[in-house]
Amino acid sequence: MKLLATGVNHTTAELSLRERLTFPEAQIPAALQDLRRLPGVVEAALLSTCNRTEIYCLTSDDTPDLTQWLARWHGLDGQRLREALYRHENDAALRHMMRVAGGLDSLVLGEPQILGQMRDAYARAHESGALNGELARTFQQVFSVAKRIRTDTGIGANPVSVAYAAVSFARHIFAELRDSRALLIGAGDMIELVARHLRDQAVGHITIANRTLSRAEALAAEVQGQAVSLEDVPVALEKADIVITCTASPVPVLGKGVVERALKKRRHKPIFMVDIAVPRDIEPEVGKLQDVYLYTVDDLHEAIEENVRQRQEAARQAEAIIDAALDRHERERRELAAVDTLRSYREQVLALGEEELRRSLTQLEGGADPADVLRRFQRTLLNKVLHGPSVQLRRLAADNRGDALRLARELLLRDDEPDSDGTGSA
């Protein structure tokens, strides 16, 4: 079996391509079933976030063309996609999964959301019947390492995320957030983080707009804000100095026209906008309007550079944890190579024992002395068990194979006092 990890992220693909490659949650079960039908795919999982789309597969001897599958599923040109995709196999794939889950491969180094997103990807694949064997165990190993990274290093000592970076942008632009009003569109995990960061920065007023009003109301209550429906966004936009959006809408929720009308009502007072959704919530043309400062997730790099620098040492510690985990994994994999040999040897010895046992039972039924029968049983079985190793050891000695003889002694004997070189007495 071969472990594969392939996909695109914020370093290999532009936002426009990542948008095309997203998997809406409702489509994932069907996509997983279609993926499983590829020749060679045994188990599979899909991870789709604003910054990455990745496929994790356990495959047989056949190597599936995952690039072609992605291109076909999303209606993309295969060559363009192939240039942006990365591909990892076996230990490299496992390392990549650990780095992703640990936040080491994220736009914001050490962001915690990705671990939850990977857990969700695992859960969806498990519910769809796309994984329940070796790949499932691989995910559990990945989650265990990610947990160690979170608890044993300072990677999360200073909470940072795309949401935090968006608020940092606003803080750099507005000298005093207490005098600003924020409109947040969406009520998912990312907007929840944005709202908390804005509350911690004492922003003047927070309005939460969402398709499901009850979710907006729950979040607004937490940050002492106001909740409105999406239909009320045009009016709320007229009062907003800061607009941050992150919905799951497949089409933009803010177009050029509605923003233009809001600017007129505001007498062209500037609006700072951050669109952290993929696909985008705000039409790109909005950024061309005078008095609008529009940023996307790809514009957040500068705001997070300082946070990256602060986490470099923790990241090095995390890489060491991953190295140790991979060493353990490789050692366990090598240990498994001995299982077949041990099983065969055990079956061979059991067969010899059964043969001698039947002979001894026959002797006992014939009236032979039990003590004599047991002594013959012991002597004959030992001779048969030791015959093969004895022949091989004499052959090794005749060939002057000292290294093999030392290894044989290590395997066959348990010396109480090993020699200084650790090989035992000769």
Secondary structure, DSSP 8 states (H G I E B T S, - for coil): -EEEEEEEETTTS-HHHHHHT---GGGHHHHHHHHHTSTTEEEEEEEE-SSEEEEEEEE-SS---HHHHHHHHHT--HHHHHHH-EEEEHHHHHHHHHHHHTTTTSSSTT-SHHHHHHHHHHHHHHHTTS--SHHHHHHHHHHHHHHHHHHHSSTTSS---HHHHHHHHHHHH-S-GGG-EEEEE--SHHHHHHHHHHHHTT-SEEEEEESSHHHHHHHHHHTT-EEEEGGGHHHHHTT-SEEEE----SS-SB-HHHHHHHHHHTTT--EEEEE--SS-SB-GGGGGSTTEEEEEGGG-HHHHHHHHHHTHHHHHHHHHHHHHHHHHHHHHHHHHTTHHHHHHHHHHHHHHHHHHHHHHHHHHHTT--HHHHHHHHHHHHHHHHHHHHHHHHHHHHHTT-HHHHHHHHHHH---SS--TTSS---
